[in-house]
Structure formats: C-alpha cells, structure tokens
C-alpha cells in the first residue's frame, strides 16, 4: 500500500505520478469532452450553406447574427458563469452541468428553421460549450504531472481532434443536406448520452481544487487512489520532490488585473481576442460558405475536412506531444500560427488556380495542423498561467473574453467576406491570417512567460 511521503503536498504527490493508464484515462475522458461539445460548435455554419440558405429560411445578415450568438455571446456567457462556479463548487460538477446544457440546448435545432428559435436553442447550447471549455483544460492541467504535461495534454488532445473530425465530418458526408435533422440530433446526443456518464463515473474531483478549498482529506483520498493504481501498473513510485514553496497571499478574481498577474492577463486577453476573431471563428464560420460559394459541393467539402482534421490536426498534435516539455509552449503557439497561415494561403490558391479537391485537402491538412497546434497550446498555456484558487476563473475570463472575438468575427469577417467577394474574398483571408493568426503568435512568443516542465506552483506563484 502506498503511503504519502512525509511533508509532501498534494501537488508534489501528483507531480511524481508516472504516465500510465491511471492518468491517460483522466486525460482521454477530459478531452473527449472537448471533442463532443465542440462538435456542436458552429453547427449553423455547416448547415446554412446547404439547407437554411438555399431554402430561404433566413438571409446572410441573420446568419451572421446567429453566429454572433451561437459561437460568441453564448460561449462567452458560459465561460464566465461556469468558470466562476467551477472555482466555487468544483471542476467535476460543472463539467456535468455544462455538458448537459450543451446537449439539451442544441437538440431543438434539429426540429426548427426559425431564426428566433435557433438563436435561443443554439445560444443555450453555446453556454454549455463555454462551460466545458472553461473547465476541462483546467482539470487537465491540475492532474498532469509537470514533467509529462506536454505529452499527456497534446497526445490526448490529438484524440479530441480525431473524435471531433469523426463526429462532425463523417456523419455529414452521409446525412448532409438531406437528413440534416438526424445530423443535429447526433451532435446533441454526444454531450448528453456519452460525456455526462463518462464524467460522472470516471473522473474524480480535481485533488488540487479540493486541497485549495480546505478539503485535504478528500484530496488525500483521491491522490492515494491514483498512487495505488499507478504503483500496480508501474511499480514503486519515486519519492516526491519535497520543497518549500514561497507563501503568497490568497488569490482572488481581482488579482487577475492586479500587479502580479496583470501583464499575463492582458496579453492573454489580446491574443485570445485576435485568435478567436480570425484564425478560429473567422475560419470555421466562413470557410465552408466560401467553398460552397466558389462551387464545391457539400460532400467533397466534408470529406476534405475529415481528412484534413485527422491527418493535420490529430497527427500534428501527436507529433507535438512527443516534444513533451522540451519546447516552450509559446513558441509552439507561434509555429501553429505560421503553419495555419501557410495552409490558408494554399486554400485561397486552390480555388484561384486549381479548383482541385485533392489540393484543397492537402492545404486543409496544413491549416488544420496549425490551427489545432495554436488552439490547444493556448488552452494549456492559459491554464498553467494562474494559481489553483483562480485557475478556472483566470482561464474562463481570458478565454471567455477572447470569445468576444467570436462575437465580432461574423461582423468583421462577414463584412470583409461580402465586400471582397468580387476580388476572390481576399479580405476574409487577409484578416484571418494576419491579425487573426500571426499577430497573436508573435505577441505571445515575445512577451509570454516560460512554462517548460515547471511545476504549476512555481509557474503561477501559488
């Protein structure tokens, strides 16, 4: 039976755990949550070009407004609300509530083409998405040992991208547009029927959260169970590295903009805002509409998207996971921005010069690899940047404010999309690539903090 080393903290005991199925199980369930809820994100952008638009259910201006709510306002509200609740009531409980909100909110979209009802339905579903986004990466950061954080997070995130590709694109190949109602129902079923039971029966509460909230006995029970399981799989555990951590005043939400955390908070706010408005939601909101506008049918678009996500996104993160903590995370974020920009330039060139599904797929592989490398390293970087007592709030508030970018994205990108249609939609691509990808990557590479292989307590100054 494993006993805790005398004087070791909960965090120090967690950081000595080997990377076995004991931890992989937690990582895979957590990242399955990301894939299952993000499959419902921007679902309107997949349906409108082939169903609601051709059927004249509502126009492009209302479509942009629907994106403002379903990929912007709803997610922002969910991130702020659930981030606060997760710091108050625990990571696991809020993951459960957020997953249920996502599924129940999305489901009615299968049964209506009313713009008003879709706005309410997808807006509520988006709140659930925001809740999961604000909580799941925080949970991951808190259970991942510092020496294998990069390998554990990015390898499991590759699984999340693969799951998303299969969920979002594979059914669409067969169901869109003729059976889109079944497609929407399948997307809503994932959070409700799969994620909720997984979180309920597999994930323990974050021991770091329990310890930070005075529940040391429960934290000890969780860590002791993880230690026993790890020892069964990997043999005797190495002694924890017991070291004194300089005491700091108890952190509060106000401290996000206090002297100690102001710089990193403002930097993250700017980078998330730019990245979400351009690289993430500018791309997912309008690329499918762009490809449909220039003559690509639904089936080739979704086939290309499936291949690009699996070969680009999932394979790229698997490669990044092998780097583990040997590279600074902020430089991986810049690398993702550059790679995505190259891929998006090739997407533009594909239509202008070749109009080939094969070349479109190859361009999509590069773009997908870069986008996911940027996005998931931003998630981890943000969660590791704050102390345990405000980690969920810090992540939710910066990522949540960044989702203001998804609110303004349909307005800015939509206007540029329409205004430069006759010029090959160059305004859309210029915004997504320059301020949307390259600028935040350069800012974080220049002004970000070092995190490589560092214990959470030393990075964040708990």
C-alpha angles and dihedrals in degrees: 000000000000117000124193115255111251112264096011117134126224089256094050091050091050092049092058095056115115120234102259134136087283090072098027088060091058092045095049094048091048093050092042083062090058093050095046096051097038088055085071093046115106089001087149089063090058095047105037099067091054106028121013095034099048090041090053092233088146138338135257093266090057089044089057089048090051089053090050089059102033099043098025126023095033095049093045091051091047094049094051095043099043094040090058092045093047091056090048103040106019141273098263097051093050093047088057095049093043093050092051091048091052095051097042092046095050098045098076090059087076091065106043142052093190111126092214095049092044090052092054095042099046091039090058091045089051090056087060091049089053091050093054093044092052093049113031099064090045089056090048093051091050096053099037115097111237096239094056100029095116094047094045097045101041096041091052089043088057086058089051092054092047090050091049092050092051094045099043102035110026097059089041090060090062103027105038125126103350097051101026092141090065089047092055092046090053091051091051093047093061098070093037104043102026112024099043094055092043093053093042097051105027110035122073118204114275105272090209090057091047091050093046090053096052097260095123095152093055090044089052091050092053094046093044090054091050090048093051093049091047093050091052090054102036107021127239114001121236115250113269117255101250112200135151116255115209109250118247131189115268108274124233136183088265088063091068086082096028123111096273099049103022096097097050092042095053091045092051092046091055096043095047092046094052095040096048094045092051122013098032113029097018087059101040092040098053112013094084090047089048093051092046090048092055094050110271113138122229098255098054090045093055093042090052090047092051094050093043093051095048099041096034109029102031097035091045092054092046088056091047089049090059088059086061107173097336093103128052109254094228091060090052087054090055091047090053091051092052094046092048091049091053091049093049091049088054091049088056091046092048093063096037097048113015114012088206125152090207093055090041089056092050090049089048091054091058094043093047093049091052096044094052093042088055096043102046095042088051089053093052094040091053096047092048092049096073137057121257096255092060101019095109093043092045091050094043095046097048096039089039093052087046087060086065079078088063088053094053094035096081089047097048100031092038091054092047090045092056097038095053099038091113090051095055094272090285093156090060093053095042092055095044093050106039111035092014100054117002099044098054090043092054093044094052093044090053103039106021126110127252115255105162111146091331121147112250090242093058096043095050101032097235 
